[in-house]
């Protein structure tokens, strides 16, 4: 007789959009409102950014996601 296995529920994946302009911000906020998608827009106020600033945000976000994943394990 096989032993019972514990059922694990899968977490919803966390989607983050890093944008850089007013048009992108408008598009993604309305898409979220109309379709009901669940995601986070970073930075909260999309501004014109250089590639270095965007790269820093991506690295910081990946760091925080890694820390959260390690806490949950």
PyMOL Python script that loads the backbone (N, CA, C, O; Angstrom):
from pymol import cmd

cmd.read_pdbstr("""\
ATOM      1  N   UNK A   1       0.835  -1.162   0.000  1.00  0.00           N
ATOM      2  CA  UNK A   1       0.000   0.000   0.000  1.00  0.00           C
ATOM      3  C   UNK A   1       0.895   1.244   0.000  1.00  0.00           C
ATOM      4  O   UNK A   1       1.784   1.382   0.840  1.00  0.00           O
ATOM      5  N   UNK A   2       0.650   2.126  -0.934  1.00  0.00           N
ATOM      6  CA  UNK A   2       1.468   3.334  -1.068  1.00  0.00           C
ATOM      7  C   UNK A   2       1.051   4.372  -0.026  1.00  0.00           C
ATOM      8  O   UNK A   2      -0.114   4.466   0.361  1.00  0.00           O
ATOM      9  N   UNK A   3       2.021   5.126   0.401  1.00  0.00           N
ATOM     10  CA  UNK A   3       1.689   6.173   1.374  1.00  0.00           C
ATOM     11  C   UNK A   3       1.071   7.371   0.653  1.00  0.00           C
ATOM     12  O   UNK A   3       1.277   7.579  -0.542  1.00  0.00           O
ATOM     13  N   UNK A   4       0.330   8.126   1.397  1.00  0.00           N
ATOM     14  CA  UNK A   4      -0.331   9.293   0.830  1.00  0.00           C
ATOM     15  C   UNK A   4       0.683  10.417   0.641  1.00  0.00           C
ATOM     16  O   UNK A   4       1.565  10.624   1.475  1.00  0.00           O
ATOM     17  N   UNK A   5       0.545  11.122  -0.447  1.00  0.00           N
ATOM     18  CA  UNK A   5       1.414  12.260  -0.692  1.00  0.00           C
ATOM     19  C   UNK A   5       0.650  13.536  -0.389  1.00  0.00           C
ATOM     20  O   UNK A   5      -0.565  13.617  -0.567  1.00  0.00           O
ATOM     21  N   UNK A   6       1.377  14.505   0.062  1.00  0.00           N
ATOM     22  CA  UNK A   6       0.758  15.775   0.408  1.00  0.00           C
ATOM     23  C   UNK A   6       0.552  16.599  -0.858  1.00  0.00           C
ATOM     24  O   UNK A   6       1.453  16.707  -1.689  1.00  0.00           O
ATOM     25  N   UNK A   7      -0.622  17.171  -0.999  1.00  0.00           N
ATOM     26  CA  UNK A   7      -0.925  18.006  -2.154  1.00  0.00           C
ATOM     27  C   UNK A   7      -0.377  19.407  -1.915  1.00  0.00           C
ATOM     28  O   UNK A   7      -0.608  20.002  -0.862  1.00  0.00           O
ATOM     29  N   UNK A   8       0.344  19.924  -2.893  1.00  0.00           N
ATOM     30  CA  UNK A   8       0.857  21.286  -2.797  1.00  0.00           C
ATOM     31  C   UNK A   8       0.096  22.170  -3.765  1.00  0.00           C
ATOM     32  O   UNK A   8      -0.161  21.790  -4.907  1.00  0.00           O
ATOM     33  N   UNK A   9      -0.254  23.336  -3.299  1.00  0.00           N
ATOM     34  CA  UNK A   9      -0.900  24.276  -4.204  1.00  0.00           C
ATOM     35  C   UNK A   9       0.169  25.169  -4.819  1.00  0.00           C
ATOM     36  O   UNK A   9       1.086  25.623  -4.135  1.00  0.00           O
ATOM     37  N   UNK A  10       0.038  25.408  -6.100  1.00  0.00           N
ATOM     38  CA  UNK A  10       1.003  26.246  -6.800  1.00  0.00           C
ATOM     39  C   UNK A  10       0.652  27.709  -6.606  1.00  0.00           C
ATOM     40  O   UNK A  10      -0.517  28.093  -6.640  1.00  0.00           O
ATOM     41  N   UNK A  11       1.680  28.518  -6.401  1.00  0.00           N
ATOM     42  CA  UNK A  11       1.464  29.945  -6.254  1.00  0.00           C
ATOM     43  C   UNK A  11       1.302  30.565  -7.630  1.00  0.00           C
ATOM     44  O   UNK A  11       1.859  30.095  -8.622  1.00  0.00           O
ATOM     45  N   UNK A  12       0.526  31.628  -7.656  1.00  0.00           N
ATOM     46  CA  UNK A  12       0.390  32.368  -8.903  1.00  0.00           C
ATOM     47  C   UNK A  12       1.727  33.045  -9.202  1.00  0.00           C
ATOM     48  O   UNK A  12       2.333  33.622  -8.299  1.00  0.00           O
ATOM     49  N   UNK A  13       2.193  32.986 -10.434  1.00  0.00           N
ATOM     50  CA  UNK A  13       3.454  33.655 -10.742  1.00  0.00           C
ATOM     51  C   UNK A  13       3.292  35.167 -10.598  1.00  0.00           C
ATOM     52  O   UNK A  13       2.238  35.722 -10.912  1.00  0.00           O
ATOM     53  N   UNK A  14       4.336  35.816 -10.127  1.00  0.00           N
ATOM     54  CA  UNK A  14       4.297  37.262  -9.967  1.00  0.00           C
ATOM     55  C   UNK A  14       4.890  37.899 -11.202  1.00  0.00           C
ATOM     56  O   UNK A  14       6.035  37.628 -11.562  1.00  0.00           O
ATOM     57  N   UNK A  15       4.121  38.736 -11.843  1.00  0.00           N
ATOM     58  CA  UNK A  15       4.562  39.394 -13.068  1.00  0.00           C
ATOM     59  C   UNK A  15       4.837  40.856 -12.741  1.00  0.00           C
ATOM     60  O   UNK A  15       4.015  41.526 -12.117  1.00  0.00           O
ATOM     61  N   UNK A  16       5.980  41.337 -13.159  1.00  0.00           N
ATOM     62  CA  UNK A  16       6.341  42.737 -12.952  1.00  0.00           C
ATOM     63  C   UNK A  16       6.723  43.340 -14.293  1.00  0.00           C
ATOM     64  O   UNK A  16       7.514  42.768 -15.043  1.00  0.00           O
ATOM     65  N   UNK A  17       6.160  44.489 -14.582  1.00  0.00           N
ATOM     66  CA  UNK A  17       6.452  45.193 -15.825  1.00  0.00           C
ATOM     67  C   UNK A  17       7.265  46.430 -15.473  1.00  0.00           C
ATOM     68  O   UNK A  17       6.825  47.273 -14.692  1.00  0.00           O
ATOM     69  N   UNK A  18       8.435  46.530 -16.047  1.00  0.00           N
ATOM     70  CA  UNK A  18       9.278  47.712 -15.835  1.00  0.00           C
ATOM     71  C   UNK A  18       9.160  48.555 -17.096  1.00  0.00           C
ATOM     72  O   UNK A  18       9.666  48.190 -18.157  1.00  0.00           O
ATOM     73  N   UNK A  19       8.488  49.680 -16.959  1.00  0.00           N
ATOM     74  CA  UNK A  19       8.233  50.533 -18.114  1.00  0.00           C
ATOM     75  C   UNK A  19       9.001  51.828 -18.029  1.00  0.00           C
ATOM     76  O   UNK A  19       9.627  52.139 -17.016  1.00  0.00           O
ATOM     77  N   UNK A  20       8.938  52.598 -19.141  1.00  0.00           N
ATOM     78  CA  UNK A  20       9.740  53.804 -19.129  1.00  0.00           C
ATOM     79  C   UNK A  20       9.067  54.989 -19.763  1.00  0.00           C
ATOM     80  O   UNK A  20       9.722  56.011 -19.971  1.00  0.00           O
ATOM     81  N   UNK A  21       7.812  54.909 -20.078  1.00  0.00           N
ATOM     82  CA  UNK A  21       7.163  56.071 -20.676  1.00  0.00           C
ATOM     83  C   UNK A  21       5.695  56.165 -20.317  1.00  0.00           C
ATOM     84  O   UNK A  21       5.094  55.202 -19.841  1.00  0.00           O
ATOM     85  N   UNK A  22       5.125  57.335 -20.550  1.00  0.00           N
ATOM     86  CA  UNK A  22       3.719  57.580 -20.216  1.00  0.00           C
ATOM     87  C   UNK A  22       2.790  56.700 -21.049  1.00  0.00           C
ATOM     88  O   UNK A  22       1.755  56.255 -20.553  1.00  0.00           O
ATOM     89  N   UNK A  23       3.143  56.444 -22.302  1.00  0.00           N
ATOM     90  CA  UNK A  23       2.301  55.609 -23.158  1.00  0.00           C
ATOM     91  C   UNK A  23       2.249  54.180 -22.636  1.00  0.00           C
ATOM     92  O   UNK A  23       1.177  53.575 -22.599  1.00  0.00           O
ATOM     93  N   UNK A  24       3.389  53.634 -22.234  1.00  0.00           N
ATOM     94  CA  UNK A  24       3.425  52.278 -21.681  1.00  0.00           C
ATOM     95  C   UNK A  24       2.604  52.201 -20.397  1.00  0.00           C
ATOM     96  O   UNK A  24       1.853  51.249 -20.184  1.00  0.00           O
ATOM     97  N   UNK A  25       2.756  53.207 -19.552  1.00  0.00           N
ATOM     98  CA  UNK A  25       2.011  53.231 -18.293  1.00  0.00           C
ATOM     99  C   UNK A  25       0.513  53.223 -18.570  1.00  0.00           C
ATOM    100  O   UNK A  25      -0.224  52.454 -17.953  1.00  0.00           O
ATOM    101  N   UNK A  26       0.057  54.062 -19.481  1.00  0.00           N
ATOM    102  CA  UNK A  26      -1.356  54.123 -19.843  1.00  0.00           C
ATOM    103  C   UNK A  26      -1.836  52.783 -20.386  1.00  0.00           C
ATOM    104  O   UNK A  26      -2.897  52.294 -19.997  1.00  0.00           O
ATOM    105  N   UNK A  27      -1.060  52.194 -21.281  1.00  0.00           N
ATOM    106  CA  UNK A  27      -1.426  50.919 -21.899  1.00  0.00           C
ATOM    107  C   UNK A  27      -1.564  49.813 -20.852  1.00  0.00           C
ATOM    108  O   UNK A  27      -2.571  49.104 -20.835  1.00  0.00           O
ATOM    109  N   UNK A  28      -0.576  49.657 -19.988  1.00  0.00           N
ATOM    110  CA  UNK A  28      -0.596  48.545 -19.033  1.00  0.00           C
ATOM    111  C   UNK A  28      -1.610  48.738 -17.914  1.00  0.00           C
ATOM    112  O   UNK A  28      -2.210  47.764 -17.459  1.00  0.00           O
ATOM    113  N   UNK A  29      -1.815  49.960 -17.464  1.00  0.00           N
ATOM    114  CA  UNK A  29      -2.827  50.156 -16.419  1.00  0.00           C
ATOM    115  C   UNK A  29      -4.225  49.910 -16.968  1.00  0.00           C
ATOM    116  O   UNK A  29      -5.065  49.340 -16.272  1.00  0.00           O
ATOM    117  N   UNK A  30      -4.490  50.329 -18.198  1.00  0.00           N
ATOM    118  CA  UNK A  30      -5.800  50.071 -18.789  1.00  0.00           C
ATOM    119  C   UNK A  30      -5.991  48.606 -19.137  1.00  0.00           C
ATOM    120  O   UNK A  30      -7.096  48.080 -19.003  1.00  0.00           O
ATOM    121  N   UNK A  31      -4.945  47.946 -19.577  1.00  0.00           N
ATOM    122  CA  UNK A  31      -5.021  46.519 -19.863  1.00  0.00           C
ATOM    123  C   UNK A  31      -5.358  45.745 -18.589  1.00  0.00           C
ATOM    124  O   UNK A  31      -6.164  44.814 -18.612  1.00  0.00           O
ATOM    125  N   UNK A  32      -4.734  46.138 -17.485  1.00  0.00           N
ATOM    126  CA  UNK A  32      -5.014  45.485 -16.204  1.00  0.00           C
ATOM    127  C   UNK A  32      -6.466  45.712 -15.807  1.00  0.00           C
ATOM    128  O   UNK A  32      -7.137  44.786 -15.351  1.00  0.00           O
ATOM    129  N   UNK A  33      -6.952  46.930 -15.978  1.00  0.00           N
ATOM    130  CA  UNK A  33      -8.320  47.267 -15.600  1.00  0.00           C
ATOM    131  C   UNK A  33      -9.344  46.532 -16.487  1.00  0.00           C
ATOM    132  O   UNK A  33     -10.340  46.013 -15.982  1.00  0.00           O
ATOM    133  N   UNK A  34      -9.101  46.490 -17.789  1.00  0.00           N
ATOM    134  CA  UNK A  34     -10.068  45.887 -18.717  1.00  0.00           C
ATOM    135  C   UNK A  34     -10.068  44.364 -18.667  1.00  0.00           C
ATOM    136  O   UNK A  34     -11.132  43.745 -18.676  1.00  0.00           O
ATOM    137  N   UNK A  35      -8.902  43.761 -18.616  1.00  0.00           N
ATOM    138  CA  UNK A  35      -8.792  42.302 -18.686  1.00  0.00           C
ATOM    139  C   UNK A  35      -8.684  41.629 -17.324  1.00  0.00           C
ATOM    140  O   UNK A  35      -8.839  40.412 -17.229  1.00  0.00           O
ATOM    141  N   UNK A  36      -8.422  42.396 -16.269  1.00  0.00           N
ATOM    142  CA  UNK A  36      -8.313  41.814 -14.942  1.00  0.00           C
ATOM    143  C   UNK A  36      -6.997  41.102 -14.685  1.00  0.00           C
ATOM    144  O   UNK A  36      -6.916  40.261 -13.790  1.00  0.00           O
ATOM    145  N   UNK A  37      -5.954  41.428 -15.461  1.00  0.00           N
ATOM    146  CA  UNK A  37      -4.660  40.800 -15.253  1.00  0.00           C
ATOM    147  C   UNK A  37      -4.077  41.257 -13.923  1.00  0.00           C
ATOM    148  O   UNK A  37      -4.368  42.355 -13.450  1.00  0.00           O
ATOM    149  N   UNK A  38      -3.258  40.412 -13.333  1.00  0.00           N
ATOM    150  CA  UNK A  38      -2.625  40.732 -12.051  1.00  0.00           C
ATOM    151  C   UNK A  38      -1.125  40.882 -12.266  1.00  0.00           C
ATOM    152  O   UNK A  38      -0.418  39.900 -12.496  1.00  0.00           O
ATOM    153  N   UNK A  39      -0.656  42.099 -12.190  1.00  0.00           N
ATOM    154  CA  UNK A  39       0.773  42.359 -12.303  1.00  0.00           C
ATOM    155  C   UNK A  39       1.089  43.687 -11.638  1.00  0.00           C
ATOM    156  O   UNK A  39       0.197  44.469 -11.310  1.00  0.00           O
ATOM    157  N   UNK A  40       2.372  43.921 -11.446  1.00  0.00           N
ATOM    158  CA  UNK A  40       2.849  45.137 -10.822  1.00  0.00           C
ATOM    159  C   UNK A  40       3.628  45.948 -11.844  1.00  0.00           C
ATOM    160  O   UNK A  40       4.429  45.398 -12.600  1.00  0.00           O
ATOM    161  N   UNK A  41       3.397  47.235 -11.867  1.00  0.00           N
ATOM    162  CA  UNK A  41       4.147  48.128 -12.748  1.00  0.00           C
ATOM    163  C   UNK A  41       5.220  48.829 -11.944  1.00  0.00           C
ATOM    164  O   UNK A  41       4.932  49.405 -10.895  1.00  0.00           O
ATOM    165  N   UNK A  42       6.452  48.789 -12.419  1.00  0.00           N
ATOM    166  CA  UNK A  42       7.570  49.462 -11.770  1.00  0.00           C
ATOM    167  C   UNK A  42       8.227  50.384 -12.771  1.00  0.00           C
ATOM    168  O   UNK A  42       8.301  50.003 -13.939  1.00  0.00           O
ATOM    169  N   UNK A  43       8.696  51.524 -12.432  1.00  0.00           N
ATOM    170  CA  UNK A  43       8.407  52.254 -11.219  1.00  0.00           C
ATOM    171  C   UNK A  43       6.961  52.702 -11.224  1.00  0.00           C
ATOM    172  O   UNK A  43       6.309  52.682 -12.267  1.00  0.00           O
ATOM    173  N   UNK A  44       6.459  53.100 -10.089  1.00  0.00           N
ATOM    174  CA  UNK A  44       5.043  53.468  -9.998  1.00  0.00           C
ATOM    175  C   UNK A  44       4.702  54.585 -10.976  1.00  0.00           C
ATOM    176  O   UNK A  44       3.625  54.592 -11.572  1.00  0.00           O
ATOM    177  N   UNK A  45       5.608  55.511 -11.133  1.00  0.00           N
ATOM    178  CA  UNK A  45       5.426  56.576 -12.124  1.00  0.00           C
ATOM    179  C   UNK A  45       6.451  56.332 -13.219  1.00  0.00           C
ATOM    180  O   UNK A  45       7.649  56.523 -13.012  1.00  0.00           O
ATOM    181  N   UNK A  46       5.974  55.906 -14.387  1.00  0.00           N
ATOM    182  CA  UNK A  46       6.900  55.644 -15.492  1.00  0.00           C
ATOM    183  C   UNK A  46       7.521  56.972 -15.913  1.00  0.00           C
ATOM    184  O   UNK A  46       6.812  57.948 -16.155  1.00  0.00           O
ATOM    185  N   UNK A  47       8.822  57.000 -15.997  1.00  0.00           N
ATOM    186  CA  UNK A  47       9.531  58.204 -16.430  1.00  0.00           C
ATOM    187  C   UNK A  47      10.549  57.809 -17.484  1.00  0.00           C
ATOM    188  O   UNK A  47      10.871  56.634 -17.659  1.00  0.00           O
ATOM    189  N   UNK A  48      11.041  58.808 -18.173  1.00  0.00           N
ATOM    190  CA  UNK A  48      12.115  58.555 -19.128  1.00  0.00           C
ATOM    191  C   UNK A  48      13.350  58.123 -18.341  1.00  0.00           C
ATOM    192  O   UNK A  48      13.801  58.839 -17.448  1.00  0.00           O
ATOM    193  N   UNK A  49      13.894  56.956 -18.671  1.00  0.00           N
ATOM    194  CA  UNK A  49      15.046  56.423 -17.949  1.00  0.00           C
ATOM    195  C   UNK A  49      16.117  55.975 -18.931  1.00  0.00           C
ATOM    196  O   UNK A  49      15.840  55.631 -20.080  1.00  0.00           O
ATOM    197  N   UNK A  50      17.330  55.992 -18.445  1.00  0.00           N
ATOM    198  CA  UNK A  50      18.424  55.473 -19.263  1.00  0.00           C
ATOM    199  C   UNK A  50      18.457  53.949 -19.104  1.00  0.00           C
ATOM    200  O   UNK A  50      17.814  53.391 -18.215  1.00  0.00           O
ATOM    201  N   UNK A  51      19.208  53.299 -19.970  1.00  0.00           N
ATOM    202  CA  UNK A  51      19.328  51.847 -19.880  1.00  0.00           C
ATOM    203  C   UNK A  51      19.965  51.415 -18.567  1.00  0.00           C
ATOM    204  O   UNK A  51      19.620  50.366 -18.023  1.00  0.00           O
ATOM    205  N   UNK A  52      20.892  52.217 -18.057  1.00  0.00           N
ATOM    206  CA  UNK A  52      21.526  51.887 -16.780  1.00  0.00           C
ATOM    207  C   UNK A  52      20.525  51.917 -15.632  1.00  0.00           C
ATOM    208  O   UNK A  52      20.562  51.055 -14.755  1.00  0.00           O
ATOM    209  N   UNK A  53      19.629  52.904 -15.633  1.00  0.00           N
ATOM    210  CA  UNK A  53      18.612  52.978 -14.583  1.00  0.00           C
ATOM    211  C   UNK A  53      17.654  51.798 -14.664  1.00  0.00           C
ATOM    212  O   UNK A  53      17.276  51.237 -13.636  1.00  0.00           O
ATOM    213  N   UNK A  54      17.261  51.416 -15.872  1.00  0.00           N
ATOM    214  CA  UNK A  54      16.372  50.263 -16.039  1.00  0.00           C
ATOM    215  C   UNK A  54      17.079  48.990 -15.591  1.00  0.00           C
ATOM    216  O   UNK A  54      16.477  48.147 -14.926  1.00  0.00           O
ATOM    217  N   UNK A  55      18.346  48.847 -15.950  1.00  0.00           N
ATOM    218  CA  UNK A  55      19.129  47.672 -15.545  1.00  0.00           C
ATOM    219  C   UNK A  55      19.198  47.577 -14.020  1.00  0.00           C
ATOM    220  O   UNK A  55      19.053  46.488 -13.465  1.00  0.00           O
ATOM    221  N   UNK A  56      19.418  48.701 -13.337  1.00  0.00           N
ATOM    222  CA  UNK A  56      19.468  48.711 -11.875  1.00  0.00           C
ATOM    223  C   UNK A  56      18.141  48.244 -11.280  1.00  0.00           C
ATOM    224  O   UNK A  56      18.127  47.491 -10.307  1.00  0.00           O
ATOM    225  N   UNK A  57      17.026  48.689 -11.862  1.00  0.00           N
ATOM    226  CA  UNK A  57      15.717  48.266 -11.360  1.00  0.00           C
ATOM    227  C   UNK A  57      15.504  46.773 -11.551  1.00  0.00           C
ATOM    228  O   UNK A  57      14.951  46.111 -10.672  1.00  0.00           O
ATOM    229  N   UNK A  58      15.932  46.236 -12.680  1.00  0.00           N
ATOM    230  CA  UNK A  58      15.783  44.807 -12.933  1.00  0.00           C
ATOM    231  C   UNK A  58      16.610  44.001 -11.932  1.00  0.00           C
ATOM    232  O   UNK A  58      16.120  43.018 -11.376  1.00  0.00           O
ATOM    233  N   UNK A  59      17.850  44.407 -11.698  1.00  0.00           N
ATOM    234  CA  UNK A  59      18.717  43.702 -10.752  1.00  0.00           C
ATOM    235  C   UNK A  59      18.131  43.760  -9.348  1.00  0.00           C
ATOM    236  O   UNK A  59      18.130  42.756  -8.637  1.00  0.00           O
ATOM    237  N   UNK A  60      17.636  44.916  -8.944  1.00  0.00           N
ATOM    238  CA  UNK A  60      17.041  45.075  -7.616  1.00  0.00           C
ATOM    239  C   UNK A  60      15.793  44.210  -7.471  1.00  0.00           C
ATOM    240  O   UNK A  60      15.594  43.570  -6.439  1.00  0.00           O
ATOM    241  N   UNK A  61      14.969  44.192  -8.487  1.00  0.00           N
ATOM    242  CA  UNK A  61      13.752  43.366  -8.450  1.00  0.00           C
ATOM    243  C   UNK A  61      14.097  41.885  -8.354  1.00  0.00           C
ATOM    244  O   UNK A  61      13.484  41.160  -7.571  1.00  0.00           O
ATOM    245  N   UNK A  62      15.065  41.427  -9.136  1.00  0.00           N
ATOM    246  CA  UNK A  62      15.461  40.022  -9.076  1.00  0.00           C
ATOM    247  C   UNK A  62      16.042  39.666  -7.710  1.00  0.00           C
ATOM    248  O   UNK A  62      15.827  38.562  -7.209  1.00  0.00           O
ATOM    249  N   UNK A  63      16.769  40.590  -7.114  1.00  0.00           N
ATOM    250  CA  UNK A  63      17.311  40.367  -5.777  1.00  0.00           C
ATOM    251  C   UNK A  63      16.175  40.173  -4.768  1.00  0.00           C
ATOM    252  O   UNK A  63      16.196  39.227  -3.981  1.00  0.00           O
ATOM    253  N   UNK A  64      15.184  41.069  -4.794  1.00  0.00           N
ATOM    254  CA  UNK A  64      14.068  40.969  -3.853  1.00  0.00           C
ATOM    255  C   UNK A  64      13.259  39.695  -4.072  1.00  0.00           C
ATOM    256  O   UNK A  64      12.821  39.068  -3.107  1.00  0.00           O
ATOM    257  N   UNK A  65      13.057  39.305  -5.327  1.00  0.00           N
ATOM    258  CA  UNK A  65      12.328  38.068  -5.600  1.00  0.00           C
ATOM    259  C   UNK A  65      13.093  36.864  -5.078  1.00  0.00           C
ATOM    260  O   UNK A  65      12.491  35.919  -4.568  1.00  0.00           O
ATOM    261  N   UNK A  66      14.419  36.890  -5.200  1.00  0.00           N
ATOM    262  CA  UNK A  66      15.255  35.804  -4.694  1.00  0.00           C
ATOM    263  C   UNK A  66      15.177  35.719  -3.177  1.00  0.00           C
ATOM    264  O   UNK A  66      15.085  34.625  -2.620  1.00  0.00           O
ATOM    265  N   UNK A  67      15.213  36.872  -2.504  1.00  0.00           N
ATOM    266  CA  UNK A  67      15.127  36.901  -1.042  1.00  0.00           C
ATOM    267  C   UNK A  67      13.785  36.343  -0.589  1.00  0.00           C
ATOM    268  O   UNK A  67      13.731  35.548   0.350  1.00  0.00           O
ATOM    269  N   UNK A  68      12.704  36.750  -1.245  1.00  0.00           N
ATOM    270  CA  UNK A  68      11.368  36.244  -0.884  1.00  0.00           C
ATOM    271  C   UNK A  68      11.273  34.736  -1.100  1.00  0.00           C
ATOM    272  O   UNK A  68      10.685  34.025  -0.286  1.00  0.00           O
ATOM    273  N   UNK A  69      11.849  34.254  -2.189  1.00  0.00           N
ATOM    274  CA  UNK A  69      11.814  32.823  -2.476  1.00  0.00           C
ATOM    275  C   UNK A  69      12.571  32.032  -1.417  1.00  0.00           C
ATOM    276  O   UNK A  69      12.138  30.951  -1.017  1.00  0.00           O
ATOM    277  N   UNK A  70      13.707  32.570  -0.961  1.00  0.00           N
ATOM    278  CA  UNK A  70      14.498  31.891   0.047  1.00  0.00           C
ATOM    279  C   UNK A  70      13.763  31.885   1.396  1.00  0.00           C
ATOM    280  O   UNK A  70      13.873  30.915   2.147  1.00  0.00           O
ATOM    281  N   UNK A  71      13.034  32.927   1.708  1.00  0.00           N
ATOM    282  CA  UNK A  71      12.253  32.982   2.948  1.00  0.00           C
ATOM    283  C   UNK A  71      11.151  31.928   2.960  1.00  0.00           C
ATOM    284  O   UNK A  71      10.857  31.328   3.993  1.00  0.00           O
ATOM    285  N   UNK A  72      10.554  31.717   1.800  1.00  0.00           N
ATOM    286  CA  UNK A  72       9.422  30.775   1.712  1.00  0.00           C
ATOM    287  C   UNK A  72       9.856  29.326   1.653  1.00  0.00           C
ATOM    288  O   UNK A  72       9.034  28.437   1.877  1.00  0.00           O
ATOM    289  N   UNK A  73      11.114  29.056   1.361  1.00  0.00           N
ATOM    290  CA  UNK A  73      11.589  27.663   1.282  1.00  0.00           C
ATOM    291  C   UNK A  73      11.972  27.109   2.603  1.00  0.00           C
ATOM    292  O   UNK A  73      12.388  25.954   2.691  1.00  0.00           O
TER     293      UNK A  73
END
""", "prot")
cmd.dss("prot")
cmd.show_as("cartoon", "prot")
cmd.util.cbc("prot")
cmd.orient("prot")
